[in-house]
Amino acid sequence: MVNTHRGMALLTALLMFPQIVETLYSPALTDIARHFSVTAQDAGWTLSLYFFGFAAGVLFWGRICDLLGRKPALLLGLLCYAAGAVAALLTSHFMLLLAARMLAAFGAATGSVVTQTVLRDRFSGGELARIFSFMGIALAVSPALGLWLGGTIVSAAGYTGVFYALTGLALVLLAWSAGQLEETRSQQHARQALSTVAQRMLKDLKIWRATGLVALFNISLFSYYSQAPFLFQSLEVGPAAFGLTGIVLALGSLTGAQLNHAMMKRGLSGRILLRVASVMGLAGSVGVWLLMHSIMFLAPMFMVMVAFSMAIPVVLSTALSAYADCRGTAGALFGFAYYLLIGAGLMLSGWGQQLGISLVACAGGIMLVGRGYIRG
């Protein structure tokens, strides 16, 4: 199935799903803060708490991947996301909105862990790295598409319009997956106990470093999505215009993915790619910090996106190379760990509401952790 154009299109759409639904949601934060009469920090919790629900979902659906199969885990997860989006649409209480967002996050996690597991079922080594790099190019469209759609919808229909769109997207993917996705779990699949795989991974220093890198890069990215709407509001820029900034992020992501692809074709190692991305991310983060009070901060933010798109395919394609016998469970534990860190990091970032400082702190951590990952 994954060797056909339609199959790859479905897998790409599923891998884009978690990122699109969050970038689409981001422009609604200011409207949510106004409608529910909460602060910017409180509204940001709907994004940071989302990752705790997402972490639990990654663990759950990844385990279901191994126990019941890839397709059942995907379909049930998408159905769960749709239920969470509908609940968010219907509630008039902020605390219930937070609960609905966590339910949606729990379901959305299936798009990440199941799709990555399917890809690891079919590809390995350099071929898997090239697939992740190719999909990175497709994923570059996600920020632009999500932010533009979100900004347009919020301007026309408020935050409720966003939840209608999120529900519809989940149902479309559910129908598409039911008709197109084939099971890729091996018939000889060994069902290892979750605790056994967890103990094995806890002793693996490479996994710890990979977890830290994925988390730090994502905290950088989602700190922008959670804080930039209010930063633009202070600069008297509306949600529609903020949505258009997704084009800048998409261009950065596309540039990073293209650089990744070109450097791999030249035979450069993942170590070199990660080193270049770390330096570029640090330079961009310092630039955002220095230019935060001007719209010009988007220029160095472009560099942060380039670094993200260069590094993430390298880490994701190499982190679980030693866990071919338990891909679903290992992927679930790996994702669970880094999404917990993302949620915690976004809460810390949200308390300060200082985007530049958050980015610089993450970039410094990436430089430190990345050195160990490169040597390992």
Phi, psi and omega in degrees: 000317185287351178273352178269156179297319181294321179295317179293325177297318179296313181297321178295316179298320180291323179290328177285335189308307181300323182286320180296316184294333178279320178289328176294325182284329188307314180297344181279352186300318181293322179291324177295316178301319180290314185294319183266002179055052179238168180280170176299321179297317179297316179298323178297335178299330179296340176267315182291317178294334177306322184286334174291318175296322180296319180299315178297321179294320178301315179296314183293307184289329176296321177291319177298327175308314183280327185278315185251337182123163184291315185294313178302320180297320181292312183296317179295322179295317179296322177296321178295318179298315180301320179297319179295321179294320178295318179298319178296325180294324187271339187282152176241008181243134185297319180296324176291328175297317178300317179295319179296321179296322179291324175295316178298317179298319179303318179285321183298334182302335181298327180296330180276302188289320181291316181296316178296324178294318177300317179296319179289336174295324189262334185230162178204167175056223181297327180295319178295320178298320179293323178295315178297323178294317177299315180292334175298326177295317178294321180295339179297336179287335187303310181299316181295314181295313182295311181294319179295312178298316181298313179298319179294315182293317180298318179297326183270323189225007179072188184294332180295326177298325178297316182291328172299316180295319180296320178297314180298318180298317179297319181291324177296314179294325178298313180294319180296315181294321180299325182272332190248328187286132175253153180289133180244358180294134181294144177294335180264021184299130179271127181269092179275146179296143180303318181296325180295313179294320180298315180297321179296318182286327179298333180272357186263104182296328178298320179295318178301315181292319178297319178300314179297319181294312180299317181297312184295318178297320181286327176298320176302311183295310186281344170296323176296312183297327183273330185257331184298324178304321180281329175295316178292325177298320178293335177269008179062043175246127185283172182297326180295316179293320176300320179302325180290341178293345175301335178296319178297315179295320180295319178297320176295317179295318178297317180298315178297317180295321179292319177298317178303311182297316182293319181291326176293322179296331178278359177087011178288143185282161176299331179298317180293317179302315182293323179295315179298316181297321181296315180295316180296320178296321179295316180297316179295320181296317177298320178298318177298317180301318183285335186247020188299335183267014179222150177298344180294349179296344178296332180296307176290335176296329174303317180294323178299320179292323176301313180299316179302312184288336176283319190276318188302315178300325180296313183291314183295328183278346183247340190298319187252026182298337182266009186236039181295337182278353182207052189302313183298311181292317178296318178297323179295314180293320177300309179296320179303316182294312185284334177285329172298317179294322178298314179300314179295318180296321179290327175295317177296316179297320181294325179299321181278330184050041177235093186301314183299315180295319179300315181294318180295319179298316179296317181297321176297318176297321179298318179299318182290310182291322181298325178299317179292322180294320179296316180292326181289000000 
